[in-house]
Amino acid sequence: MRNLTIALLFMSAGFFFSGCATPQVAINPRADFSAINRVAVMTFTGDKGNIAADLMTQELLASGIDVVERQQLSAILKEHQLMASGGFDRTTAKKIGQLLGVDALFLGSVVETTPATSYLITSSKGNTWSNVKEVAGGTMRSEGSVMGLPDSHLITTAASTSLISRIVDIETGSVMWSASMSYDGFDITSAMSGISRAFVRSLIPIWPAVLQTK
């Protein structure tokens, strides 16, 4: 019984090590990706939106895309009193594009973030794992028994996040590409990084400027 319980706990804590998640993608058939040479990644809306935008910028740069530096982007938006997120109309999008010298904007939303959480499981009745206590969340992995606590085990659930992103043509205001994805990782940052990487990979077949580097 104890071994079965441990196995189930390991499955709940370690399922994110396996599987290959892919984003749900929609593409505008009239979009001309060959005309996109330089982009800006706007701050994503929602919790940790700045981190999500920074990670998307990093993945785009790693794939050969010319991306406006995020501090420069913030400074220009502030100077011209423009919003840093996706809540703007076609006219504003075009103005941002002209100010930054970009052909398209990456917009996005952080839909959900769930941090990793650790649990200490101890036995008080022979082979029955009866006590479960939540401890500080973090990036700890399953490490067997805890020193000084016989018949104990420490496990950590996966952190998870869900992102939605889209590319907007600054000339027409049309959405060229949109994608959504949920992903699990050791922590929120690694989960967001996994989604950003998957988003960029989905652009390889349709955007000639994207290098298949990974």
N, C-alpha and C positions, 0 to 999 in steps of 0.2 A: 504493500500500500504506500509506504513512504517513498519508494523509488518511482512509483507512478506519479505521485504528487509532485515530486521534484521535476520529473520530465515535463509535466504540464506547465509548471512554473517557468522552466527554461524556454519552452515554446512561446509562452506569452511575452517573455523578456527578450527573446532573441530572434523572432521571426523576421526582423528587418535585415538580417544578414543574407536572406535568400530572396529570389524573385527579381524580376526586371520590370519595373513599372514604366509605363509610357504615358505621355500627356494626351488629353483629348484636344484635337486640333481642328480648327476651321480656317479655310483659306479663301480669300476673295479671288475668284477666277480672272477678274479683270485687273488685278494688281500687277504692276511691273516692278519686280524686285531688282531687275538689272539697273534701275535708275537710282537705287539707294546706295550711296557711297559713304555717308556719314550720318550717325544717329545720336540722339540724346536719350538717356534713360531717366525718366522723371521719377520722383520719389513715389513709391507704392503707397496706397492708402492702407490704413489698418495698422495693427500692432507690429512693430519692428519693420515698418515699411522702408526705412532708410537702409537697413541691413539687406533686405531683399533686393533693392535697387543696386546697391554696391556689388552684391554677388552676381547679379545679371550683367553689370558692367564688366566685371572681371571675366566672366565666361565669354562675353562678346569679344573682348580684347584678345583673349587666348585663342580665339578662332579667326583672328585677322581683321576684325571690324574696327573701323575708325570711330571712336566714341568720345564725345565731349567729356572732359574731366568734370567730375561731379561738383567740386568746389567752385569751379568756374561757372557751371550751370546755376548753382544757387546764388552766386553773386549777381549774375545777369538778371535772373528772375526777380531778385530783391530790388535791384536798381530800377527796374521797369515796373515794379509792383505787380508782378504776375505770379499766379499760384504755382507751387512746386509739385502739385499732384495732378490727377487726371480730370479735375472738375472744371473744364473750360470748353468753350465752343470752337467752331471751325476757324473763326477770325483770330482768336487768341492763339490757337495752334499754329496758324500760319505766321503770326507775328513772332512767336517763339522760334519757329524754324528759321525765319529770316535773321533774327538777332544772333542765333547760334551758328548759322551756316550749315544746317542739317537738312536732310531730305525726309526724315521720318522720326517719329517719337515712339519710344517704348513707354507704355503706361501699364499699371498693374495694381492689384489689390492683394493684400494678405487676408485671406478669408478666415483662417483659423490657425492657432498655434497652441500646441500642448507640450509642455516641457517634459523631459525625462523625469521619472520618479523612482526612487529606490525603496525597496521593501525588505525588512528584516523578518525572516521566518524562523521561529524557534519551536522546539518540541518540548512539551511538558508531560506527555503521556505516552511513553514508550516510542512506538513507531509512528505516532500520529502527529503531523505538523499542524498544531492547533493555534499558534499565536502568530498573527501577521501585523507588523507595525510599520507604518509609513515613516521613512526618514527623509532627510533633505534630498531634494531633487538634484540631479547633476549628471555627470557623464560617467559615473562608475558602472562597471560591468559586473556580471556574475562572477564572484571571486571565491566561491565555496564557503566554508565555515568562517565565522568571525572570531578572531583571537579572543580568548577568555570566555567565549560563550559556546559551550558544548551543544551539539545537536542544533546548530543554527545554520542559516544560509542567507546570503545577501544577493538579491537580484535587482535589476533595473529595467523598467519598461522603456520602450522606445519613445523618443520625442517625435512629434508629428506636426506637419504644417500643410496648409493648402494655399496655393497661389493661383491667381488668374492674371494673364498678361495679354497685351495686344500691341500691334504696331499700327500707327496712324500715319497716313500720308499727309504731309503738311500742306500740300497744294490743294488737295481735294477734301481733306478731312475724313476720308473714307478709311475704315478699318481694313487693313490688308491681310492681317493674320491674327488669330486669337487662339489661346491655349489655356487649359486649366489642368491642374494636377495636384494630387495629395501624395505625400511621401513621408517615410519614417527614417529617422537617423539617430545617431548617438545623442545629438542635441539639436536645438532649433536651427543653428547655423548650418550644420551639416545637412539637415533635411532641406533647407532652402537652397543650398549649393547643389544638391542632387536634382532638384526641380529645375534650377537655372540651366544646368548642363543638359538636361533632357529637352528643355525648350529650344536651346541653340541647336542641338542635334536635329530637331524636327524641321529646322530651317535650311539644312544642308541641301535637300533636293530642289528647293525653290529659290534660294538666294545665292547667286553665283559668287558673291563676295565672301561667303562663309567658308573657311578652310576646315576640312575634316581632319582635325588634329588629334582626336581622341577616339 
